[in-house]
Amino acid sequence: RIVPTMKWWIDADPSGLVWTGLDCDDDLALIAAKALEEAGEMEMAGLSICGGNAQLAHTWPNALKLLQTIGAAWKVFKGAGWQQMQPAWASLRLLGRLMRGEEDSDDAVE
């Protein structure tokens, strides 16, 4: 039986490998997506990385390191950083104001 492959686009803020990261849920979601892709259950159409629990300046290199580690060769794009977002926690809003120099998504496709 041939199962149709679903194409997925994931927008994530992986921050499990950086000092500003508060959780690793997005890191685990990307690892699970790689496993599902290898099992033929889905196909990654692309991945966008945004700021969230950590600023984009941290989630971007975290994502690249994670993808290299799991052997994922997906199309990856930078999404919104803290400058375009309103982080939910007051402490993250303060950190965003203190840590300027973050790339914006307009600068972003590498």
C-alpha positions, -999 to +999 in steps of 0.1 A: +000+000+000+013+034-009+007+061+017+007+097+003+034+118+018+023+149+036+044+180+030+051+201+061+064+235+068+075+241+104+080+274+121+101+270+152+121+287+179+145+260+188+165+271+219+175+239+237+212+244+230+216+281+239+220+299+272+189+320+267+167+290+259+139+282+283+128+249+268+135+224+242+101+216+227+109+229+193+142+211+192+123+178+200+097+186+173+124+189+147+140+156+157+106+140+155+100+155+121+133+140+109+122+106+122+088+109+105+104+119+072+128+090+073+099+067+080+082+081+048+053+096+068+060+132+058+082+154+037+096+187+049+087+215+025+107+239+046+116+253+080+115+289+093+133+298+124+120+327+146+127+343+179+106+330+207+119+316+240+153+330+228+161+358+204+167+350+167+204+356+171+204+325+193+176+303+178+192+306+143+226+290+151+209+266+175+187+254+146+217+251+122+236+230+148+206+208+155+199+202+118+236+193+112+235+169+142+204+151+130+215+151+093+185+171+080+191+189+047+160+210+047+154+245+032+158+268+062+148+305+064+149+331+091+116+343+104+106+371+127+129+382+155+120+398+188+120+432+171+089+422+151+072+402+179+059+408+214+073+381+236+048+369+262+071+372+292+081+406+306+117+393+313+120+384+276+108+418+265+134+434+288+161+411+274+151+420+239+154+457+246+189+452+262+202+429+234+201+450+203+218+440+170+196+411+162+190+403+126+155+410+112+138+386+090+140+411+061+178+405+061+175+369+065+175+343+038+210+329+037 
